[in-house]
Amino acid sequence: MEHRARVSRYRDELKGLAMLWIVWFHSGLLLPGLADDLRLLGYGGVDIFLFLMGMGLAYSLQKNADLRAYLIRRMKKLLPAYLPVVIVWMAVTYPQMGYSAVQAVGGAAGNLFMVGYWLQLDGVYNWFANTVFTFVLIAPAVYAVLVGGKTRGLVVLLVIAFGVGAANLGMEQMMPVSRLPIFILGMAFGLWQGGARRTWHTAAYALSFAAGMFLVEFCMHRQPWLLIDYGMYWYPFVLITPPLCMALAFGLQKADRIKRAFAPLRWVGQSSFEIYLLNVWIYEISKQHPFSAWVWALVCVFNLALGIGYHLLVMRFSQRFSRAASAE
């Protein structure tokens, strides 16, 4: 219970740290030695997001399990930020791609309805939005199994999740599918009531983190053929992410006296979806026009500031739209 409450309390700060990790991962800011290994693991920030998203959806469904209300709440959070970015991106890039009418229409529909990556359509903006949308849709079913079956339900769901992953070996979809177990664990963690054996739990989390780090580092440096086709870039974070979130939340609690200094981190966390959407575009541009290290530093700061500004704009627009709809 204490672990869950602590992670929930510092959820925005954890998302902020995850977003900084992802932005660094996508950048060309290289550092020597182990620091660059940390950068190369920055895709793990996505796992932190999905773990925390699972927690948040579990809380949401626990408060109100009405499916219609749930979907409306989720779409109000996702679509106002997502649709403007992806529509502008398609308007700018599609004419340059030379797509046929069928490819363009299919790609546009795949982007707008966030299924294009699963169908491997041309002109898909990014895999993450498709994954978030899909996980939002399956969350009520996951919640129903977890509430009804507790530990047994979690085991059944994880077996299914890993089975679906096995069915995607060697496929592009492995990257998002391999994140399904961590999302399920996030939902279970959100519903977890805790226990009395704190020392045992702490030791288990430390062992889980160490095992996950060993697996990913071993595969990256000794068995790279396992990384993509077999999902070993991503699966070790099933072991890494929960204890990492707990450890970071513990550190944030110990530094609570300087909580005001964490305000920028909270802004980044609250704006993380918008920052990510813009970061995808910036990352794709960098592939065509490589940046120097100092330019990358400026680009990263610009990306964060622009994402925070975009988040505030989306929030203001959404609030005005809601007030106008309520007045009718």
Secondary structure, 3 states (H helix, E strand, C coil): CHHHHHHHHCHHHHHHHHHHHHHHHHCCCCCCCHHHHHHHCCCHHHHHHHHHHHHHHHHHHHHCCCHHHHHHHHHHHHHHHHHHHHHHHHHHHHHHHCCCHHHHHHHHHHHHCCCHHHHCCCCCCCHHHHHHHHHHHHHHHHHHHHHHHHHHHHHHHHHHHHHHHHHCCCCCCHHHHCCHHHHHHHHHHHHCCCCCCHHHHHHHHHHHHHHHHHHHHHHHHCCHHHCCCCCCCCCCHHHHHHHHHHHHHHHHHHCHHHHHHHHHHHHHHHCHHHHHHHHHHHHHHHHHCCCCHHHHHHHHHHHHHHHHHHHHHHHHHHHHHHHHHHHC
